[in-house]
């Protein structure tokens, strides 16, 4: 999988099964393990960084607001 993206085997296998289930239920397509793994790797390498960065940004904004609230209590 990806060098900087660590995932244990159980989590990876669960995600592969979810991808296979999605394609079967939503698209009527049967995917094998390899195809599902390649889709997972695509999402992990191309899309996940955007979600990760957005989550970090949202967390930073949230914590900044909480810190402002705490500093207001000191006044």
Biopython code that builds the backbone (N, CA, C, O; Angstrom):
import numpy as np
from Bio.PDB.StructureBuilder import StructureBuilder

atoms = [
    (1, "UNK", "N", (0.856, -1.182, 0.000)),
    (1, "UNK", "CA", (0.000, 0.000, 0.000)),
    (1, "UNK", "C", (0.893, 1.233, 0.000)),
    (1, "UNK", "O", (1.992, 1.186, -0.553)),
    (2, "UNK", "N", (0.472, 2.292, 0.580)),
    (2, "UNK", "CA", (1.220, 3.542, 0.550)),
    (2, "UNK", "C", (2.281, 3.561, 1.634)),
    (2, "UNK", "O", (2.094, 2.992, 2.710)),
    (3, "UNK", "N", (3.386, 4.212, 1.347)),
    (3, "UNK", "CA", (4.498, 4.263, 2.291)),
    (3, "UNK", "C", (4.133, 4.985, 3.585)),
    (3, "UNK", "O", (4.439, 4.497, 4.673)),
    (4, "UNK", "N", (3.487, 6.138, 3.479)),
    (4, "UNK", "CA", (3.217, 6.975, 4.651)),
    (4, "UNK", "C", (1.856, 6.718, 5.274)),
    (4, "UNK", "O", (1.484, 7.392, 6.234)),
    (5, "UNK", "N", (1.130, 5.789, 4.766)),
    (5, "UNK", "CA", (-0.229, 5.538, 5.237)),
    (5, "UNK", "C", (-0.278, 4.152, 5.858)),
    (5, "UNK", "O", (-0.290, 3.143, 5.153)),
    (6, "UNK", "N", (-0.305, 4.113, 7.175)),
    (6, "UNK", "CA", (-0.291, 2.837, 7.877)),
    (6, "UNK", "C", (-1.714, 2.374, 8.170)),
    (6, "UNK", "O", (-2.546, 3.148, 8.643)),
    (7, "UNK", "N", (-1.979, 1.120, 7.887)),
    (7, "UNK", "CA", (-3.292, 0.550, 8.142)),
    (7, "UNK", "C", (-3.087, -0.915, 8.504)),
    (7, "UNK", "O", (-2.352, -1.633, 7.826)),
    (8, "UNK", "N", (-3.736, -1.349, 9.570)),
    (8, "UNK", "CA", (-3.578, -2.756, 9.926)),
    (8, "UNK", "C", (-4.389, -3.628, 8.974)),
    (8, "UNK", "O", (-5.301, -3.156, 8.295)),
    (9, "UNK", "N", (-4.041, -4.894, 8.941)),
    (9, "UNK", "CA", (-4.664, -5.819, 7.992)),
    (9, "UNK", "C", (-6.177, -5.907, 8.172)),
    (9, "UNK", "O", (-6.915, -5.980, 7.189)),
    (10, "UNK", "N", (-6.640, -5.902, 9.416)),
    (10, "UNK", "CA", (-8.082, -6.017, 9.667)),
    (10, "UNK", "C", (-8.829, -4.810, 9.101)),
    (10, "UNK", "O", (-9.882, -4.964, 8.483)),
    (11, "UNK", "N", (-8.289, -3.615, 9.311)),
    (11, "UNK", "CA", (-8.942, -2.408, 8.788)),
    (11, "UNK", "C", (-8.927, -2.409, 7.269)),
    (11, "UNK", "O", (-9.933, -2.087, 6.638)),
    (12, "UNK", "N", (-7.790, -2.770, 6.673)),
    (12, "UNK", "CA", (-7.689, -2.816, 5.212)),
    (12, "UNK", "C", (-8.682, -3.825, 4.639)),
    (12, "UNK", "O", (-9.372, -3.535, 3.662)),
    (13, "UNK", "N", (-8.753, -4.998, 5.241)),
    (13, "UNK", "CA", (-9.680, -6.021, 4.753)),
    (13, "UNK", "C", (-11.132, -5.572, 4.890)),
    (13, "UNK", "O", (-11.952, -5.848, 4.014)),
    (14, "UNK", "N", (-11.450, -4.887, 5.976)),
    (14, "UNK", "CA", (-12.806, -4.386, 6.157)),
    (14, "UNK", "C", (-13.149, -3.353, 5.080)),
    (14, "UNK", "O", (-14.249, -3.371, 4.528)),
    (15, "UNK", "N", (-12.209, -2.459, 4.784)),
    (15, "UNK", "CA", (-12.445, -1.448, 3.753)),
    (15, "UNK", "C", (-12.605, -2.088, 2.378)),
    (15, "UNK", "O", (-13.450, -1.666, 1.589)),
    (16, "UNK", "N", (-11.804, -3.096, 2.093)),
    (16, "UNK", "CA", (-11.921, -3.806, 0.820)),
    (16, "UNK", "C", (-13.302, -4.446, 0.705)),
    (16, "UNK", "O", (-13.929, -4.384, -0.353)),
    (17, "UNK", "N", (-13.773, -5.055, 1.781)),
    (17, "UNK", "CA", (-15.108, -5.662, 1.764)),
    (17, "UNK", "C", (-16.193, -4.603, 1.576)),
    (17, "UNK", "O", (-17.179, -4.847, 0.881)),
    (18, "UNK", "N", (-16.023, -3.433, 2.189)),
    (18, "UNK", "CA", (-16.998, -2.347, 2.027)),
    (18, "UNK", "C", (-17.044, -1.864, 0.577)),
    (18, "UNK", "O", (-18.120, -1.595, 0.043)),
    (19, "UNK", "N", (-15.890, -1.757, -0.048)),
    (19, "UNK", "CA", (-15.833, -1.348, -1.453)),
    (19, "UNK", "C", (-16.538, -2.385, -2.324)),
    (19, "UNK", "O", (-17.333, -2.036, -3.196)),
    (20, "UNK", "N", (-16.245, -3.644, -2.086)),
    (20, "UNK", "CA", (-16.893, -4.703, -2.863)),
    (20, "UNK", "C", (-18.401, -4.688, -2.662)),
    (20, "UNK", "O", (-19.157, -4.866, -3.617)),
    (21, "UNK", "N", (-18.845, -4.476, -1.425)),
    (21, "UNK", "CA", (-20.276, -4.430, -1.119)),
    (21, "UNK", "C", (-20.931, -3.235, -1.820)),
    (21, "UNK", "O", (-22.017, -3.361, -2.386)),
    (22, "UNK", "N", (-20.267, -2.077, -1.780)),
    (22, "UNK", "CA", (-20.809, -0.888, -2.435)),
    (22, "UNK", "C", (-21.000, -1.129, -3.935)),
    (22, "UNK", "O", (-22.068, -0.857, -4.483)),
    (23, "UNK", "N", (-19.969, -1.636, -4.585)),
    (23, "UNK", "CA", (-20.073, -1.863, -6.024)),
    (23, "UNK", "C", (-21.166, -2.880, -6.344)),
    (23, "UNK", "O", (-21.855, -2.747, -7.356)),
    (24, "UNK", "N", (-21.331, -3.879, -5.505)),
    (24, "UNK", "CA", (-22.375, -4.881, -5.740)),
    (24, "UNK", "C", (-23.765, -4.279, -5.550)),
    (24, "UNK", "O", (-24.642, -4.457, -6.396)),
    (25, "UNK", "N", (-23.965, -3.570, -4.445)),
    (25, "UNK", "CA", (-25.294, -3.041, -4.130)),
    (25, "UNK", "C", (-25.683, -1.840, -4.990)),
    (25, "UNK", "O", (-26.840, -1.727, -5.395)),
    (26, "UNK", "N", (-24.750, -0.955, -5.271)),
    (26, "UNK", "CA", (-25.072, 0.283, -5.965)),
    (26, "UNK", "C", (-24.908, 0.191, -7.484)),
    (26, "UNK", "O", (-25.596, 0.886, -8.231)),
    (27, "UNK", "N", (-24.007, -0.659, -7.928)),
    (27, "UNK", "CA", (-23.702, -0.705, -9.360)),
    (27, "UNK", "C", (-23.955, -2.072, -9.985)),
    (27, "UNK", "O", (-23.864, -2.230, -11.202)),
    (28, "UNK", "N", (-24.274, -3.059, -9.150)),
    (28, "UNK", "CA", (-24.515, -4.395, -9.671)),
    (28, "UNK", "C", (-23.261, -5.045, -10.235)),
    (28, "UNK", "O", (-23.348, -5.926, -11.091)),
    (29, "UNK", "N", (-22.100, -4.618, -9.761)),
    (29, "UNK", "CA", (-20.824, -5.144, -10.246)),
    (29, "UNK", "C", (-20.158, -5.979, -9.164)),
    (29, "UNK", "O", (-20.156, -5.611, -7.989)),
    (30, "UNK", "N", (-19.605, -7.085, -9.569)),
    (30, "UNK", "CA", (-18.841, -7.930, -8.655)),
    (30, "UNK", "C", (-17.366, -7.585, -8.806)),
    (30, "UNK", "O", (-16.800, -7.722, -9.891)),
    (31, "UNK", "N", (-16.746, -7.141, -7.725)),
    (31, "UNK", "CA", (-15.321, -6.842, -7.729)),
    (31, "UNK", "C", (-14.564, -7.917, -6.981)),
    (31, "UNK", "O", (-15.043, -8.451, -5.980)),
    (32, "UNK", "N", (-13.396, -8.226, -7.468)),
    (32, "UNK", "CA", (-12.513, -9.116, -6.746)),
    (32, "UNK", "C", (-11.701, -8.348, -5.727)),
    (32, "UNK", "O", (-11.761, -7.120, -5.662)),
    (33, "UNK", "N", (-10.946, -9.077, -4.939)),
    (33, "UNK", "CA", (-10.121, -8.442, -3.911)),
    (33, "UNK", "C", (-9.098, -7.482, -4.512)),
    (33, "UNK", "O", (-8.878, -6.398, -3.972)),
    (34, "UNK", "N", (-8.473, -7.866, -5.618)),
    (34, "UNK", "CA", (-7.446, -7.023, -6.224)),
    (34, "UNK", "C", (-8.043, -5.704, -6.712)),
    (34, "UNK", "O", (-7.485, -4.639, -6.447)),
    (35, "UNK", "N", (-9.157, -5.764, -7.412)),
    (35, "UNK", "CA", (-9.791, -4.539, -7.913)),
    (35, "UNK", "C", (-10.185, -3.628, -6.753)),
    (35, "UNK", "O", (-9.970, -2.418, -6.813)),
    (36, "UNK", "N", (-10.757, -4.201, -5.702)),
    (36, "UNK", "CA", (-11.162, -3.402, -4.542)),
    (36, "UNK", "C", (-9.938, -2.797, -3.849)),
    (36, "UNK", "O", (-9.983, -1.655, -3.390)),
    (37, "UNK", "N", (-8.854, -3.559, -3.775)),
    (37, "UNK", "CA", (-7.635, -3.046, -3.152)),
    (37, "UNK", "C", (-7.066, -1.888, -3.968)),
    (37, "UNK", "O", (-6.594, -0.907, -3.394)),
    (38, "UNK", "N", (-7.103, -1.984, -5.284)),
    (38, "UNK", "CA", (-6.595, -0.905, -6.132)),
    (38, "UNK", "C", (-7.452, 0.358, -5.983)),
    (38, "UNK", "O", (-6.927, 1.471, -6.000)),
    (39, "UNK", "N", (-8.750, 0.185, -5.841)),
    (39, "UNK", "CA", (-9.632, 1.331, -5.609)),
    (39, "UNK", "C", (-9.300, 1.959, -4.258)),
    (39, "UNK", "O", (-9.217, 3.182, -4.148)),
    (40, "UNK", "N", (-9.109, 1.131, -3.230)),
    (40, "UNK", "CA", (-8.740, 1.637, -1.912)),
    (40, "UNK", "C", (-7.428, 2.414, -1.981)),
    (40, "UNK", "O", (-7.319, 3.491, -1.394)),
    (41, "UNK", "N", (-6.448, 1.892, -2.679)),
    (41, "UNK", "CA", (-5.166, 2.578, -2.802)),
    (41, "UNK", "C", (-5.322, 3.903, -3.545)),
    (41, "UNK", "O", (-4.667, 4.887, -3.200)),
    (42, "UNK", "N", (-6.180, 3.935, -4.557)),
    (42, "UNK", "CA", (-6.429, 5.188, -5.267)),
    (42, "UNK", "C", (-7.019, 6.228, -4.323)),
    (42, "UNK", "O", (-6.544, 7.363, -4.272)),
    (43, "UNK", "N", (-8.054, 5.846, -3.576)),
    (43, "UNK", "CA", (-8.667, 6.785, -2.643)),
    (43, "UNK", "C", (-7.680, 7.230, -1.575)),
    (43, "UNK", "O", (-7.634, 8.407, -1.219)),
    (44, "UNK", "N", (-6.895, 6.296, -1.066)),
    (44, "UNK", "CA", (-5.934, 6.629, -0.009)),
    (44, "UNK", "C", (-4.864, 7.586, -0.523)),
    (44, "UNK", "O", (-4.427, 8.471, 0.213)),
    (45, "UNK", "N", (-4.439, 7.426, -1.763)),
    (45, "UNK", "CA", (-3.354, 8.270, -2.265)),
    (45, "UNK", "C", (-3.839, 9.585, -2.854)),
    (45, "UNK", "O", (-3.151, 10.598, -2.730)),
    (46, "UNK", "N", (-5.002, 9.598, -3.490)),
    (46, "UNK", "CA", (-5.458, 10.793, -4.205)),
    (46, "UNK", "C", (-6.496, 11.619, -3.452)),
    (46, "UNK", "O", (-6.503, 12.843, -3.577)),
    (47, "UNK", "N", (-7.359, 10.996, -2.688)),
    (47, "UNK", "CA", (-8.465, 11.711, -2.055)),
    (47, "UNK", "C", (-8.309, 11.882, -0.554)),
    (47, "UNK", "O", (-8.669, 12.927, -0.012)),
    (48, "UNK", "N", (-7.785, 10.889, 0.116)),
    (48, "UNK", "CA", (-7.672, 10.942, 1.576)),
    (48, "UNK", "C", (-6.876, 12.154, 2.063)),
    (48, "UNK", "O", (-7.258, 12.746, 3.072)),
    (49, "UNK", "N", (-5.785, 12.551, 1.393)),
    (49, "UNK", "CA", (-5.054, 13.728, 1.883)),
    (49, "UNK", "C", (-5.909, 14.991, 1.941)),
    (49, "UNK", "O", (-5.721, 15.822, 2.830)),
    (50, "UNK", "N", (-6.835, 15.143, 1.019)),
    (50, "UNK", "CA", (-7.710, 16.319, 1.032)),
    (50, "UNK", "C", (-8.630, 16.292, 2.251)),
    (50, "UNK", "O", (-8.822, 17.311, 2.914)),
    (51, "UNK", "N", (-9.197, 15.119, 2.541)),
    (51, "UNK", "CA", (-10.061, 14.981, 3.712)),
    (51, "UNK", "C", (-9.254, 15.174, 4.997)),
    (51, "UNK", "O", (-9.719, 15.819, 5.937)),
    (52, "UNK", "N", (-8.056, 14.620, 5.032)),
    (52, "UNK", "CA", (-7.194, 14.751, 6.200)),
    (52, "UNK", "C", (-6.860, 16.220, 6.459)),
    (52, "UNK", "O", (-6.984, 16.703, 7.584)),
    (53, "UNK", "N", (-6.438, 16.919, 5.416)),
    (53, "UNK", "CA", (-6.080, 18.327, 5.575)),
    (53, "UNK", "C", (-7.270, 19.167, 6.002)),
    (53, "UNK", "O", (-7.119, 20.082, 6.812)),
    (54, "UNK", "N", (-8.450, 18.875, 5.474)),
    (54, "UNK", "CA", (-9.658, 19.601, 5.869)),
    (54, "UNK", "C", (-9.970, 19.325, 7.343)),
    (54, "UNK", "O", (-10.354, 20.241, 8.071)),
    (55, "UNK", "N", (-9.813, 18.094, 7.783)),
    (55, "UNK", "CA", (-10.059, 17.758, 9.187)),
    (55, "UNK", "C", (-9.078, 18.478, 10.100)),
    (55, "UNK", "O", (-9.465, 18.969, 11.160)),
    (56, "UNK", "N", (-7.811, 18.546, 9.699)),
    (56, "UNK", "CA", (-6.815, 19.267, 10.484)),
    (56, "UNK", "C", (-7.178, 20.749, 10.553)),
    (56, "UNK", "O", (-7.107, 21.353, 11.624)),
    (57, "UNK", "N", (-7.561, 21.332, 9.437)),
    (57, "UNK", "CA", (-7.951, 22.742, 9.397)),
    (57, "UNK", "C", (-9.164, 22.991, 10.291)),
    (57, "UNK", "O", (-9.185, 23.955, 11.056)),
    (58, "UNK", "N", (-10.165, 22.132, 10.198)),
    (58, "UNK", "CA", (-11.362, 22.281, 11.031)),
    (58, "UNK", "C", (-11.016, 22.152, 12.512)),
    (58, "UNK", "O", (-11.525, 22.909, 13.339)),
    (59, "UNK", "N", (-10.153, 21.196, 12.846)),
    (59, "UNK", "CA", (-9.736, 21.016, 14.234)),
    (59, "UNK", "C", (-8.969, 22.224, 14.746)),
    (59, "UNK", "O", (-9.154, 22.644, 15.889)),
    (60, "UNK", "N", (-8.123, 22.775, 13.916)),
    (60, "UNK", "CA", (-7.366, 23.970, 14.291)),
    (60, "UNK", "C", (-8.303, 25.143, 14.558)),
    (60, "UNK", "O", (-8.153, 25.850, 15.554)),
    (61, "UNK", "N", (-9.264, 25.345, 13.672)),
    (61, "UNK", "CA", (-10.220, 26.439, 13.860)),
    (61, "UNK", "C", (-11.036, 26.244, 15.138)),
    (61, "UNK", "O", (-11.270, 27.196, 15.882)),
    (62, "UNK", "N", (-11.464, 25.014, 15.385)),
    (62, "UNK", "CA", (-12.236, 24.710, 16.586)),
    (62, "UNK", "C", (-11.422, 25.010, 17.838)),
    (62, "UNK", "O", (-11.905, 25.670, 18.758)),
    (63, "UNK", "N", (-10.187, 24.525, 17.869)),
    (63, "UNK", "CA", (-9.340, 24.734, 19.047)),
    (63, "UNK", "C", (-9.005, 26.208, 19.222)),
    (63, "UNK", "O", (-8.932, 26.689, 20.353)),
    (64, "UNK", "N", (-8.800, 26.932, 18.133)),
    (64, "UNK", "CA", (-8.521, 28.365, 18.228)),
    (64, "UNK", "C", (-9.685, 29.106, 18.872)),
    (64, "UNK", "O", (-9.483, 29.986, 19.708)),
    (65, "UNK", "N", (-10.897, 28.749, 18.481)),
    (65, "UNK", "CA", (-12.076, 29.379, 19.083)),
    (65, "UNK", "C", (-12.177, 29.047, 20.568)),
    (65, "UNK", "O", (-12.510, 29.918, 21.371)),
    (66, "UNK", "N", (-11.896, 27.805, 20.942)),
    (66, "UNK", "CA", (-11.958, 27.411, 22.352)),
    (66, "UNK", "C", (-10.905, 28.150, 23.151)),
    (66, "UNK", "O", (-11.169, 28.563, 24.281)),
    (67, "UNK", "N", (-9.703, 28.330, 22.587)),
    (67, "UNK", "CA", (-8.653, 29.067, 23.285)),
    (67, "UNK", "C", (-9.044, 30.528, 23.465)),
    (67, "UNK", "O", (-8.777, 31.120, 24.511)),
    (68, "UNK", "N", (-9.673, 31.108, 22.454)),
    (68, "UNK", "CA", (-10.154, 32.484, 22.590)),
    (68, "UNK", "C", (-11.170, 32.567, 23.725)),
    (68, "UNK", "O", (-11.160, 33.529, 24.494)),
    (69, "UNK", "N", (-12.051, 31.565, 23.838)),
    (69, "UNK", "CA", (-13.029, 31.547, 24.926)),
    (69, "UNK", "C", (-12.332, 31.503, 26.285)),
    (69, "UNK", "O", (-12.734, 32.193, 27.221)),
    (70, "UNK", "N", (-11.290, 30.690, 26.383)),
    (70, "UNK", "CA", (-10.561, 30.562, 27.647)),
    (70, "UNK", "C", (-9.874, 31.883, 27.996)),
    (70, "UNK", "O", (-9.900, 32.313, 29.149)),
    (71, "UNK", "N", (-9.258, 32.526, 26.998)),
    (71, "UNK", "CA", (-8.583, 33.801, 27.257)),
    (71, "UNK", "C", (-9.582, 34.891, 27.638)),
    (71, "UNK", "O", (-9.246, 35.792, 28.407)),
    (72, "UNK", "N", (-10.776, 34.824, 27.124)),
    (72, "UNK", "CA", (-11.818, 35.797, 27.495)),
    (72, "UNK", "C", (-12.180, 35.660, 28.970)),
    (72, "UNK", "O", (-12.527, 36.651, 29.612)),
    (73, "UNK", "N", (-12.105, 34.443, 29.517)),
    (73, "UNK", "CA", (-12.414, 34.236, 30.920)),
    (73, "UNK", "C", (-11.394, 34.919, 31.833)),
    (73, "UNK", "O", (-11.719, 35.284, 32.963)),
    (74, "UNK", "N", (-10.169, 35.090, 31.348)),
    (74, "UNK", "CA", (-9.115, 35.727, 32.132)),
    (74, "UNK", "C", (-9.310, 37.230, 32.261)),
    (74, "UNK", "O", (-8.727, 37.841, 33.157)),
    (75, "UNK", "N", (-10.089, 37.829, 31.421)),
    (75, "UNK", "CA", (-10.237, 39.291, 31.435)),
    (75, "UNK", "C", (-11.154, 39.754, 32.520)),
    (75, "UNK", "O", (-11.383, 40.955, 32.665)),
]
sb = StructureBuilder()
sb.init_structure("model")
sb.init_model(0)
sb.init_chain("A")
sb.init_seg("    ")
for serial, (resi, resn, name, xyz) in enumerate(atoms, 1):
    if name == "N":
        sb.init_residue(resn, " ", resi, " ")
    sb.init_atom(name, np.array(xyz, "f"), 0.0, 1.0, " ", f" {name:<3s}", serial, name[0])
structure = sb.get_structure()
